[in-house]
C-alpha cells in the first residue's frame, strides 16, 4: 500500500508489511509529524525525540495541539544552554520537556493507530538527504516503548524541581 506524505513535494511510501523506508531530501521532520498525526487521527500520546527543535516546529505543534492529548519532547542537554528562550518556548507548549544526552530522532504516536518513525532528521529544517523508517509493527513499537522508559528515567524534566 502506498501513502503520500503531505508536503510541497509529495513522496509515496511503500509499505513492506508494517515497515516503510524513505531516503529523500524532500521530507523534513515536520512532514513526518504531519503524516503520523494524520495516520493516527488523534494522538492520545505523542513523543518526539530530537537533538534540537526550532520555533517553526513548535508553531506546528501549537496548530495541532487540539489533536494531541499528551505530548512529551526529548532534546539534548546542550539546547537549554544554546537557546534558553527557545527552550522556554518549547516547554510552554508541550506537556513535558526532557533534557538528556540525546542524539536520537523519533516520533511516536498512539491514537486510532500506533506508529513510530525513526529518522536522521532533527526537528529543524535541514534540506539534506535524510532517512526515515516508519514502523507500525506492534512488537517493535513495544520494544521501543520499554527503551523509551529507560531514557525518560535518565532524563531531566525541564522546569521541574530537581
Phi and psi restraints in degrees (value plus and minus 20) as a CYANA .aco file:
   2 UNK   PHI    -123.1   -83.1
   2 UNK   PSI     120.1   160.1
   3 UNK   PHI    -156.6  -116.6
   3 UNK   PSI     112.9   152.9
   4 UNK   PHI    -109.5   -69.5
   4 UNK   PSI     119.0   159.0
   5 UNK   PHI     -97.0   -57.0
   5 UNK   PSI     125.8   165.8
   6 UNK   PHI    -109.9   -69.9
   6 UNK   PSI      83.0   123.0
   7 UNK   PHI    -175.7  -135.7
   7 UNK   PSI    -197.9  -157.9
   8 UNK   PHI     -88.4   -48.4
   8 UNK   PSI     -41.4    -1.4
   9 UNK   PHI    -141.3  -101.3
   9 UNK   PSI      60.8   100.8
  10 UNK   PHI     -74.8   -34.8
  10 UNK   PSI     115.0   155.0
  11 UNK   PHI    -143.7  -103.7
  11 UNK   PSI     114.0   154.0
  12 UNK   PHI    -109.6   -69.6
  12 UNK   PSI     122.1   162.1
  13 UNK   PHI    -122.3   -82.3
  13 UNK   PSI     115.4   155.4
  14 UNK   PHI    -127.7   -87.7
  14 UNK   PSI      96.6   136.6
  15 UNK   PHI    -106.6   -66.6
  15 UNK   PSI     114.4   154.4
  16 UNK   PHI    -133.8   -93.8
  16 UNK   PSI      81.6   121.6
  17 UNK   PHI      38.3    78.3
  17 UNK   PSI    -135.2   -95.2
  18 UNK   PHI    -132.7   -92.7
  18 UNK   PSI       9.1    49.1
  19 UNK   PHI    -155.8  -115.8
  19 UNK   PSI     117.2   157.2
  20 UNK   PHI    -152.4  -112.4
  20 UNK   PSI     123.1   163.1
  21 UNK   PHI    -145.1  -105.1
  21 UNK   PSI     117.7   157.7
  22 UNK   PHI    -160.5  -120.5
  22 UNK   PSI     108.1   148.1
  23 UNK   PHI    -136.4   -96.4
  23 UNK   PSI      94.6   134.6
  24 UNK   PHI    -179.9  -139.9
  24 UNK   PSI     133.2   173.2
  25 UNK   PHI    -118.7   -78.7
  25 UNK   PSI     -16.8    23.2
  26 UNK   PHI    -112.7   -72.7
  26 UNK   PSI     -32.9     7.1
  27 UNK   PHI    -129.5   -89.5
  27 UNK   PSI     102.4   142.4
  28 UNK   PHI    -124.8   -84.8
  28 UNK   PSI     147.0   187.0
  29 UNK   PHI     -77.3   -37.3
  29 UNK   PSI     -58.7   -18.7
  30 UNK   PHI     -85.8   -45.8
  30 UNK   PSI     -49.0    -9.0
  31 UNK   PHI     -86.7   -46.7
  31 UNK   PSI     -59.5   -19.5
  32 UNK   PHI     -85.2   -45.2
  32 UNK   PSI     -62.3   -22.3
  33 UNK   PHI     -75.7   -35.7
  33 UNK   PSI     -70.5   -30.5
  34 UNK   PHI     -80.5   -40.5
  34 UNK   PSI     -65.9   -25.9
  35 UNK   PHI     -80.6   -40.6
  35 UNK   PSI     -68.9   -28.9
  36 UNK   PHI     -85.2   -45.2
  36 UNK   PSI     -63.8   -23.8
  37 UNK   PHI     -84.0   -44.0
  37 UNK   PSI     -59.0   -19.0
  38 UNK   PHI     -83.9   -43.9
  38 UNK   PSI     -61.2   -21.2
  39 UNK   PHI     -84.8   -44.8
  39 UNK   PSI     -60.5   -20.5
  40 UNK   PHI    -101.6   -61.6
  40 UNK   PSI     -30.7     9.3
  41 UNK   PHI      49.9    89.9
  41 UNK   PSI     -74.4   -34.4
  42 UNK   PHI    -165.6  -125.6
  42 UNK   PSI     121.7   161.7
  43 UNK   PHI    -122.8   -82.8
  43 UNK   PSI      89.7   129.7
  44 UNK   PHI     -88.6   -48.6
  44 UNK   PSI     -53.4   -13.4
  45 UNK   PHI    -164.6  -124.6
  45 UNK   PSI     111.2   151.2
  46 UNK   PHI    -151.3  -111.3
  46 UNK   PSI     109.7   149.7
  47 UNK   PHI    -146.4  -106.4
  47 UNK   PSI     108.6   148.6
  48 UNK   PHI    -141.0  -101.0
  48 UNK   PSI     110.3   150.3
  49 UNK   PHI    -140.4  -100.4
  49 UNK   PSI     115.1   155.1
  50 UNK   PHI    -180.6  -140.6
  50 UNK   PSI     139.9   179.9
  51 UNK   PHI     -86.9   -46.9
  51 UNK   PSI     -63.3   -23.3
  52 UNK   PHI    -165.5  -125.5
  52 UNK   PSI     146.6   186.6
  53 UNK   PHI    -163.2  -123.2
  53 UNK   PSI     115.0   155.0
  54 UNK   PHI    -116.9   -76.9
  54 UNK   PSI     150.8   190.8
  55 UNK   PHI     -83.3   -43.3
  55 UNK   PSI     -56.9   -16.9
  56 UNK   PHI     -81.6   -41.6
  56 UNK   PSI     -57.3   -17.3
  57 UNK   PHI     -86.0   -46.0
  57 UNK   PSI     -60.7   -20.7
  58 UNK   PHI     -83.8   -43.8
  58 UNK   PSI     -60.3   -20.3
  59 UNK   PHI     -81.2   -41.2
  59 UNK   PSI     -56.3   -16.3
  60 UNK   PHI     -84.7   -44.7
  60 UNK   PSI     -61.0   -21.0
  61 UNK   PHI     -80.0   -40.0
  61 UNK   PSI     -67.4   -27.4
  62 UNK   PHI     -78.7   -38.7
  62 UNK   PSI     -64.0   -24.0
  63 UNK   PHI     -82.3   -42.3
  63 UNK   PSI     -45.5    -5.5
  64 UNK   PHI    -128.1   -88.1
  64 UNK   PSI     -13.5    26.5
  65 UNK   PHI     -79.6   -39.6
  65 UNK   PSI     -52.8   -12.8
  66 UNK   PHI     -86.1   -46.1
  66 UNK   PSI     -36.0     4.0
  67 UNK   PHI    -116.2   -76.2
  67 UNK   PSI     -18.7    21.3
  68 UNK   PHI    -143.6  -103.6
  68 UNK   PSI      95.3   135.3
  69 UNK   PHI     -97.7   -57.7
  69 UNK   PSI     -63.4   -23.4
  70 UNK   PHI    -157.3  -117.3
  70 UNK   PSI     108.0   148.0
  71 UNK   PHI    -152.9  -112.9
  71 UNK   PSI     100.7   140.7
  72 UNK   PHI    -137.1   -97.1
  72 UNK   PSI     120.9   160.9
  73 UNK   PHI    -147.1  -107.1
  73 UNK   PSI     116.1   156.1
  74 UNK   PHI    -136.9   -96.9
  74 UNK   PSI     102.7   142.7
  75 UNK   PHI    -148.5  -108.5
  75 UNK   PSI     147.7   187.7
  76 UNK   PHI     -93.3   -53.3
  76 UNK   PSI     125.8   165.8
  77 UNK   PHI     -73.9   -33.9
  77 UNK   PSI     -53.3   -13.3
  78 UNK   PHI     -87.4   -47.4
  78 UNK   PSI     -41.8    -1.8
  79 UNK   PHI     -86.6   -46.6
  79 UNK   PSI     -51.7   -11.7
  80 UNK   PHI     -84.3   -44.3
  80 UNK   PSI     -56.0   -16.0
  81 UNK   PHI     -98.6   -58.6
  81 UNK   PSI     -59.2   -19.2
  82 UNK   PHI     -91.2   -51.2
  82 UNK   PSI     -57.2   -17.2
  83 UNK   PHI    -163.0  -123.0
  83 UNK   PSI      53.5    93.5
  84 UNK   PHI     -80.6   -40.6
  84 UNK   PSI     -57.7   -17.7
  85 UNK   PHI     -88.0   -48.0
  85 UNK   PSI     -57.3   -17.3
  86 UNK   PHI     -88.8   -48.8
  86 UNK   PSI     -56.4   -16.4
  87 UNK   PHI     -83.0   -43.0
  87 UNK   PSI     -62.3   -22.3
  88 UNK   PHI     -82.8   -42.8
  88 UNK   PSI     -64.4   -24.4
  89 UNK   PHI     -79.1   -39.1
  89 UNK   PSI     -64.2   -24.2
  90 UNK   PHI     -81.1   -41.1
  90 UNK   PSI     -69.3   -29.3
  91 UNK   PHI     -82.1   -42.1
  91 UNK   PSI     -49.7    -9.7
  92 UNK   PHI     -95.1   -55.1
  92 UNK   PSI     -33.3     6.7
  93 UNK   PHI    -140.2  -100.2
  93 UNK   PSI      -8.5    31.5
  94 UNK   PHI    -150.9  -110.9
  94 UNK   PSI     145.0   185.0
  95 UNK   PHI     -96.5   -56.5
  95 UNK   PSI     -53.5   -13.5
  96 UNK   PHI    -173.5  -133.5
  96 UNK   PSI     112.3   152.3
  97 UNK   PHI    -133.6   -93.6
  97 UNK   PSI     104.8   144.8
  98 UNK   PHI    -134.6   -94.6
  98 UNK   PSI     118.4   158.4
  99 UNK   PHI    -135.2   -95.2
  99 UNK   PSI     115.4   155.4
 100 UNK   PHI    -178.0  -138.0
 100 UNK   PSI     157.8   197.8
 101 UNK   PHI     -97.6   -57.6
 101 UNK   PSI      69.4   109.4
 102 UNK   PHI    -143.4  -103.4
 102 UNK   PSI     109.2   149.2
 103 UNK   PHI    -147.8  -107.8
 103 UNK   PSI     -17.2    22.8
 104 UNK   PHI     -96.0   -56.0
 104 UNK   PSI     129.9   169.9
 105 UNK   PHI    -151.0  -111.0
 105 UNK   PSI      98.3   138.3
 106 UNK   PHI    -177.2  -137.2
 106 UNK   PSI     139.5   179.5
 107 UNK   PHI    -156.5  -116.5
 107 UNK   PSI     105.8   145.8
 108 UNK   PHI    -137.4   -97.4
 108 UNK   PSI     117.0   157.0
 109 UNK   PHI    -154.2  -114.2
 109 UNK   PSI     113.3   153.3
 110 UNK   PHI    -141.9  -101.9
 110 UNK   PSI      97.8   137.8
 111 UNK   PHI    -169.1  -129.1
 111 UNK   PSI    -149.5  -109.5
 112 UNK   PHI     -81.7   -41.7
 112 UNK   PSI     -49.3    -9.3
 113 UNK   PHI    -147.7  -107.7
 113 UNK   PSI     149.4   189.4
 114 UNK   PHI    -135.2   -95.2
 114 UNK   PSI     119.4   159.4
 115 UNK   PHI    -172.0  -132.0
 115 UNK   PSI     126.6   166.6
 116 UNK   PHI    -150.4  -110.4
 116 UNK   PSI     113.0   153.0
 117 UNK   PHI    -136.8   -96.8
 117 UNK   PSI     106.9   146.9
 118 UNK   PHI    -131.9   -91.9
 118 UNK   PSI     108.4   148.4
 119 UNK   PHI    -167.5  -127.5
 119 UNK   PSI     145.9   185.9
 120 UNK   PHI    -108.4   -68.4
 120 UNK   PSI     -33.6     6.4
 121 UNK   PHI     -91.3   -51.3
 121 UNK   PSI     115.3   155.3
 122 UNK   PHI     -99.8   -59.8
 122 UNK   PSI     146.9   186.9
 123 UNK   PHI    -102.0   -62.0
 123 UNK   PSI      34.0    74.0
 124 UNK   PHI    -159.0  -119.0
 124 UNK   PSI    -199.5  -159.5
 125 UNK   PHI    -123.4   -83.4
 125 UNK   PSI      83.1   123.1
 126 UNK   PHI    -145.1  -105.1
 126 UNK   PSI      87.2   127.2
 127 UNK   PHI    -105.3   -65.3
 127 UNK   PSI      58.3    98.3
 128 UNK   PHI    -152.7  -112.7
 128 UNK   PSI     147.9   187.9
 129 UNK   PHI     -84.7   -44.7
 129 UNK   PSI     106.9   146.9
 130 UNK   PHI    -152.1  -112.1
 130 UNK   PSI     132.0   172.0
 131 UNK   PHI    -131.2   -91.2
 131 UNK   PSI     113.9   153.9
 132 UNK   PHI    -146.4  -106.4
 132 UNK   PSI     117.2   157.2
 133 UNK   PHI    -140.7  -100.7
 133 UNK   PSI      99.5   139.5
 134 UNK   PHI    -121.3   -81.3
 134 UNK   PSI     112.3   152.3
 135 UNK   PHI    -148.9  -108.9
 135 UNK   PSI     109.6   149.6
 136 UNK   PHI    -136.9   -96.9
 136 UNK   PSI     -23.4    16.6
 137 UNK   PHI     -91.5   -51.5
 137 UNK   PSI     100.5   140.5
 138 UNK   PHI     -81.0   -41.0
 138 UNK   PSI     -58.0   -18.0
 139 UNK   PHI     -85.4   -45.4
 139 UNK   PSI     -63.2   -23.2
 140 UNK   PHI     -85.8   -45.8
 140 UNK   PSI     -59.1   -19.1
 141 UNK   PHI     -85.5   -45.5
 141 UNK   PSI     -59.9   -19.9
 142 UNK   PHI     -82.1   -42.1
 142 UNK   PSI     -60.8   -20.8
 143 UNK   PHI     -80.8   -40.8
 143 UNK   PSI     -65.9   -25.9
 144 UNK   PHI     -78.1   -38.1
 144 UNK   PSI     -65.8   -25.8
 145 UNK   PHI     -83.8   -43.8
 145 UNK   PSI     -54.5   -14.5
 146 UNK   PHI     -84.6   -44.6
 146 UNK   PSI     -63.8   -23.8
 147 UNK   PHI     -89.9   -49.9
 147 UNK   PSI     -54.0   -14.0
 148 UNK   PHI     -81.3   -41.3
 148 UNK   PSI     -58.6   -18.6
 149 UNK   PHI     -82.2   -42.2
 149 UNK   PSI     -56.1   -16.1
 150 UNK   PHI     -86.0   -46.0
 150 UNK   PSI     -66.5   -26.5
 151 UNK   PHI     -79.1   -39.1
 151 UNK   PSI     -63.8   -23.8
 152 UNK   PHI     -82.0   -42.0
 152 UNK   PSI     -62.7   -22.7
 153 UNK   PHI     -84.9   -44.9
 153 UNK   PSI     -47.6    -7.6
 154 UNK   PHI    -115.3   -75.3
 154 UNK   PSI     -15.1    24.9
 155 UNK   PHI    -120.7   -80.7
 155 UNK   PSI     139.4   179.4
 156 UNK   PHI    -118.5   -78.5
 156 UNK   PSI     107.5   147.5
 157 UNK   PHI    -100.8   -60.8
 157 UNK   PSI     100.5   140.5
 158 UNK   PHI     -86.8   -46.8
 158 UNK   PSI     110.8   150.8
 159 UNK   PHI      66.2   106.2
 159 UNK   PSI     -33.5     6.5
 160 UNK   PHI    -102.7   -62.7
 160 UNK   PSI     126.9   166.9
 161 UNK   PHI     -84.3   -44.3
 161 UNK   PSI     107.5   147.5
